[in-house]
């Protein structure tokens, strides 16, 4: 198969350089890019193929492009093409940026040591983004201002925190890989699982626009296009457990995050997130995230009150100067003494949030120690020395001791041994398909893992509610039963998501009579909204649980700690 040549890209020297980088991983797990050589693109651009920047897995080397006038590194030929066509590059050609205090290091343009990159007028990144939008005449929507907290109403019902449906406009700037492709092709591949007929209705109704104008279904995306999509948005319910403040001073806010509540807007969550709840109910509207916890995980969550403090704390975590300690409850008798797992972890699907142990993955390390054992379950202390996605859950699965009520990694879909020793018996594609097909709330509630993980039962054999027993999980991680982590890279909408587990039976429900009330003129009803026409039922509250809790974060001179979750006492 022959490769397509891209032809001439630039017509002068000294603008773009080809750099050859070598990818390496240090003993501490940090990834580095060593620059081996640098050549002016003007001299070697003839004969470049579309795959010019493909990484060589044998030598771990890769070709990239460095635009000196823009101080930007690009990792594909398509990205370079789009960059060269952009107005920002054209402006920088006329008035190149001053690169005196910058150096190309570790594959990126960085300030030289001893100089500090400062944002104009000492603005935060968030404020600078708004200023850039105004400069480029990009509309700032109300949902991106303090008005976002007034979009809808939150209420509590039967142990759940609920959000009434509301209108929301999703926006995106055209990415390099989208340029030249039809709008429907990009939507169907990159965003939600929407039928073409439904998308055509949105186009016809003017709900999908490009640069503020209505378009046709076959519109081809251009460079710098601004795409918007107005939807009637339904959020999933979360636990009604209040967020407890652990510590606060002028720089830091530390809370005990309830399980089932995401840290920040993602997937089908916006107002039912920690950042929105803290802003709307407690008045903390200018917090900066320092680290994140999975939606299903409860425990210590640290916020900074300034961008500078956030960067300082982030650097401490990145440089592994912060000790993290978790508790979990697993199946089986976990070995006594210290157990170390340093298997690399690979994300095989960002779309559904799925990871496996693989040699192709990122290096990571977790130290485990059994705390107690009783009746076939163990409570285990976990100390992750790195911060990979689902690291503790995947390492426990690999060791053969999955978290007792983990509906994702404690599943027979991974094979008879549930993924122990990394043995799955399926290809990555087959595993993803099987999980999408099987991980509905109805199937999970029928499994032995769900039945065995229930904390306490009354005389009728039903799990007691949180209000009926002292064994209630007042500080445990809770879980919407599908358990599969929603895609945190995209925000979902009411017309259906690609997120695994958003099924009938999982989300908050309306009875037929309630639907009729909506049709009768209720302000929360939208006749074109798919979710408004469906009936949903709530998950059992005892199924919104996963036994994984961040107990303690500590560093030099500081320590933040929560109460022990009730399920950790066997």
N, C-alpha and C positions, 0 to 999 in steps of 0.2 A: 504493500500500500504506500503510495507516494504522499509526501507531506506538502501542503500548500505553502508557497512562499508569499511573504507579506509585502514585498516590494520596498521602495524607499519610504522612510518615515520622517526624516528630518533633512534639511538642506543647508545646515551650517555646523561647524565644529564647536566643541566645548559646551554643548547644551545638555545632551544625555549621554551617560556612560553605561557600558555593560560591565557589571561586576559579577565575579564568580565567588560564591560563598560556600563555605564548608560548615555543615551542621554538626555540632558536637554537644554531648551532654556531660556535664562535670560530675564528679563523684558525689556532690551534694544534691544532684538532680536538676540543677539549673541548665537551661538550654542556651547555647551560644552559637553565633554565626561569625566565623572567621573569614575575613575578606582575603582571598588568595591573589586575585589580579583584577585590574580595571582597564578597560579599553574604551576609547571614544566610539560611540555607536555610529557616527558619521562614516567611520572608516570600515565598519564591518557589517553594515545593515543589509547589504545585498545578500540574498539567499536565506534570510532568516525564516524559519518555519513557525507555524502556530504553536508548536510544542517546544519552542526554544527554551522555555523556562521550566520545563518538566524536571523534577528532581531525580537525580540518578541515585537509586537506592543502594547500589553497590559501593559507591564512593562517598555517598551522603553529600554530594555537591549539587549546586543549583545556580543557574544564571538568573540575574535580576537586572533591572534598569534603575539608574539613579539620575533624576532630573536635578541638576545643580541649581538652576535658577529658582526652582520651587522648593528645594530641599525635600524631595519626596522620593521614596523607593517604591517601585512597582514590580509585581511578581508575575506578570503575564503579558504576552504581546497585546491581547485585547485591552487590558487595563492601560497599557502605554498608549494605544491608539486613542482611547477615549480621553485620556489625560491631555494628549497633544491637541485634541480638538476643542478642549475646554477654554472658556473665557479667562479663567484664572491663570492658566499657563500663558495665554497670549499677553495678559497684562504683565506677568512677571518677566516675559521676554523683553518687553519695553523698559520695565523698571525692575531688574533682578533684585531679589532679596539679598541682604547682606549676610554672607556666610562666614564672615571673619571669625566669629566666636562659635562656629559649629564644626563638627567633624563627623565623618561617616564611620560609625562604630557599631559592631554587633548587628550589622544589616540595616541600621537605621541612622538617620541624621539626628545627632544629639548635641546639646551645648557642650563646649569644651570644659574639661574639669576646672573647677574654680569659678566658673560663671554660672549663673542661675537663670533659667528661662523664666521670664516674667510675662504675665498676661497684660495686655494694654490696660492702662488706668487701674491696675491691680484688681481687675474683675475676676470673679470666679469663672470656671469653665461654663457653667450654666448661663451666667450673665453674658459672657462673650458670645455664646451660641445665639442668644436672642439678638445681640447687637449685629452679628453677621447676617441674620435673617432680614433684619430691617435694611441693612446695606444692600442686600441682593433682592429686595422687594418681595421677599417670601412672606405670605400672610401669617401672622401669629394668631392662631386660633384660641378661643377662650379656654379650651381644654388644656392648653399649655401655659395658662396663667393661674393665679390664685382662684379664679372662678371655677376651676375644675372640681373643687371640693363641694360645689353646689349643684353638680350635674344631676344628682339623684338623692334618694332618701334611704337610709339604713334603718332596719328594724329587727327586733329579736322575736323569735317564735319557736317554741318547742325545742329549745336547746341549740338553735342555729342562729347565726348572724346572717341576715339576708339583705339583698340590695334590690330595689325596684328597677325594672327595665328602664333604659334611657337611651337617647340618641348620642352617637359618637362618630367622629370622622377619623378614620385611619389615613395616615399620610406616609408617603415614601418618596425619596428622590431616586431617580433612575440609576441603577448600578451599571457598571461597565458591561457585565455579562447580559444585561437586558437589552442593550441598544440594538435596534434593528429587528427585534422580535415583536410578534403580535401581542397585544395587551392580554388577551385571553390565555395565550400560551404561558405567559409569565405568571399570571394569577393562579392558574391550575397547578403549576409546578411548585411555586414558591410560597403560596399562602394556604388558604383553607380548602377543604374538600367541598367545592361548590359545583353543582351541575352547570353545564354550559347554558342551558335554558334559563336558569336562575340568574346567571351572570348577565345574559343578554337582557333580561328584564331590568336589572340594575342599570345597565348602560342606557336603555330606552327611557327609564325614569329619571336619568340625570344624577343618579346616586354615585356613579363612578365618573370622575372627571380628570382631565390632564391639563395642567396649567390653568385650572379654573374653568375650562371649557368642556362642553359635552363632546364625546367622540363616538366612533363606531366600533363594533366588535373586532374588526380587523386592523385597527389603528396600530401602527408600528412605533414603538417607543424610540424617542430620540435622546440625544445627550442632554443632560441637565433637566429632563422632564420632571415635573412635580405632580405626582399621582395622588388622588384622594378618593376615599370610598366612605360614604355615610351609611351607617348601619343602626339598627335597633338592637341594642346590646343587652344580653342577659348574662348575669354573673352566677357562678356556682356558690352555694352556701358554704360557710365554714363554721367551725365551732364558735359558740358564744362566750367562751372563756375570755375574760378580760386580760389585757396585756399588763403585766406587773413590772413596775420600774424597780430595778435592782440598785442602780447607782446613777447619780447625776452631779456634775459640776459645770463650770463655765465652758469646758471643752468637749465633754463626753456625756452621752446618754446610753445606759446599758439596760436592756429589758430582758424579760423571760418570755421568749416567743412561744405562743401556743402552736401545737401541731395543726396541720391543715391550712394554715394561713401563710401564703407566700410573703417573702420579704418586700418585694416591690411589684408593680404591675407586670403581668406576664400571662400568656395563655388567655383563659377566660376569667381572669381576675384583674381588678383595678381598684375599686373601692374596698373590696374585701382583702386588703393587703396591709402589712404592718405599717408601711410608710403613710398610707392614706388614713388608717385608723388613728395613728399618733397625731397626724395633722388635724383631722376633723374633730376628734374627741378630746385630745389633750393639748392642742395648740402648738405642736412641734412641726412647723411648716418649712423649716430650712435645714433639715438633717441631711447628712452625707453618709452613705453606706461605707463601712469599713471592710466588712466581709459579709458573706451570705450563708444562710442555712437552707437546705432543701425544704420545699413546702411541707413535707411530711415530718420533718425533724423539729423538735422543740428545744428550748434552752437558751443559753447566753447568746445575745445578739447585740453587737456594739455599733453605735452610731457616733459620728463626729458632728460638732456644731459649726464647723468651718471647713472649707476646702483644704486649708493648710494642715489642720489636724488630721483630716482624713488621709492625706498623702503620707503624713508621718506614720500613722498607724498601719497603713497599707504596706509601707516599706518594712516595718517591723515584721509583719506577717510574711511578706515575700522573702525576707532574709532569714526566716525561720527563727526569729527571736521571741516568738509567742508560743507558749505551750498550751495545747488544746486537750481537753479531757472529756470523753463522752461515756455514757452508760448505755448498754443495750441488753436485751433479753433474748436468748437464742435457744434453739432446739438442741437437745443432747447435753451430755456431760463434757463441758469444755475442759481441756487439759489444765492441770494445776501448773503454776509457775508462769513465766513470761513466754509468750508466743509471738514471733515476729513474722509478718508477711510482707514481702517486698516485690510481689508480682506486678508487672506493668499493667495499666488499665487503658483500654481503648474504648472510645465512644463510637458505637457502631450505628447509632441513629440519634441525631440531635432532634429529629422530628418528634419521636416519642420518648426521648430521654432514656436510652438503653446503653449499658456498658458491659464489657466482658474483659476477662483477663486475656491478654494477647501480647506476644512479643513485639507487635507493631505499635503497642500503646506507649503511654508516657510513664516514666519511672515514678514509683511511689512506694511508701513504706508506712505500715501501721503496726503498733505494738499493742498486744492484747494481754490481759491478765484476768483470770477468773476471780470474781468476788464471792459468789455463792452458787450452790447447786441444790436443787430439790425437785423431786417428781418429774424428772426428764427434761428440765429446763435449767439454764444457767444464766446468771447475771454477770456480764463481762464489762470490764473497764477498757476503753479503747483510747489510744493516743496516736492520732494520725500525725505523722511528721511531714506530710505533704497535704495538699488540698485538692485532690482530683474529684471529679464528679462521681457521687455515689461510692466513694472509696471504701468506707467502712462496710457498707452493705455487700459490695462485690468481694472484698477480701474475706468476709465471714462466709459467704457462699463458697468461695474457693476452698476454704479450710474445712468445709463440710458442716458448718454450724450457722445456718442462715438465721436471721432475725425471725422470731417465732411467728409474728403476724405480718411479715413482709410479703404482700401478694404478688410482687414482681420477682424477687430473687429467691423466694422460697416456693418455687413452682416446679411441677413435674414437666413443664414445657422445656426446661433445660435438660431433660433426660431423667433416667431412673435415679441417679444420684444428685439430681438438682444442681448440676454444674460443679460438683466437688472436683478438685484438681483441674479445673478448667475443661472438663470433658462434657461437651454439649451434645455431640452426635448430630448436629445440624449445621448447615452453612449459615452465615450471618443473615442472608436474605430469607432463608426458611424460618429462622428464629424470629425475625421481625414479623413475618406474615402470621406465624402461629400465635404470637402475643397479641397482635391486633384482632385475630379471630376469636381468641379464647378469653382475653381479659376484659370481660364485661362484668358489671356488678353482680348480675344474676349468677354467673358461673363462680365468681369468687365466694359468694355467700354459701355455696353448696360444698366448698372444699373442706377437707379435714383440717387444713391449716387455719382456716377461719374459725371453725368450731372449737378446735383445741386451744386457740389463743384467747378465747373469751375469759375475762378475769374471774367472774363469780357468777353462780347460777342460783336462782331461787328454787322453790319446791316444784315449780312447773317446768324447770329446766331452761327457763329463759334468763338471759343475762340481765342483771339488775341495772337500773338506770343510774346515772351519776348522782341523782338526788336521793337514791334509796340505799346507798351503801357507802361506808367509810373507805371502801377500797376503790372509790371512784378515782379515775385518772386525772386528778386536778392539775397535774403539770406534765402529762405525757404528750408525746407526739401523736397527733391524730391524723386520720387518713381517709380521704374519700376512697371508697372501696376499690375503684379501678386500680389504684395505687401507682399506676404508671405516671411518672413525673411529666406534667404538662410542658410543652415546648416553651422555654423561657426566652426564646429569641423572637417570638411573635406574639402579638396580642390577638386573642380570638374574637369572634363576633357571633351574633345571634343566628346566623344562617348556617351554622355547622362548622366544626373544626376538624383538623386532622389529628387533634390530640387524642391519644388512645384513652379509651374509657369514658368519654363523654357520651353515655348511652342513656336511653330511657331507663329510669330506675335509679339513676345516680343523682341527677340534679333536682333542685327544688321543684315541687310539683304543684299543679293547680288541678282541682277537681273539675269535672264537667260543668258543674254549676258556676264555678269561678270563671271558667272560660266563657260561659254565656254572659256573665256579668261584664266581662271585658268587651265582648262583642257589642254590648249594649251602650257603649260610649265611654268606657273607662279610659282615662288618660294614658294608661300604661299599655294599651292594646294597639298593635299595628297590624293592619290586615295583610301587609306584604311580608311580615316577619314569620319565618318558619317556626321558630320556637314558640311564638304566641299561639300557634295552632296545635301544639303538642301537649300531651299530659305527661308530667314527670312526678316521681315520688322520691322522697328523701331517703338517703342511706340510713341504716340503723346507726345510732350514735356510737355504739360500742364497736362498729366496724370502721369508724373514723380514727383508727389507732395504729401507730407503728411504734414499737418499743426502741426508740433511739432518741437520746436526750443529751444536749451539750451542757454538761454540768459545770465546767470551769474553763475560763480563759485567763492566762496569767503571763506576765512579763516582768522585766526588771522594775521592782518597786510598786507593782500593782497586781491585783487579782480580783476577778469578778466571778461569783459563784451563785448557783441557784439552789433551791431546796431539792432534795432527792425525789424523783417521781415515785408514786406509790407502788407502781408495778415492779420496782427494783427491790422491794422487800418480799422475799420468798417465805 
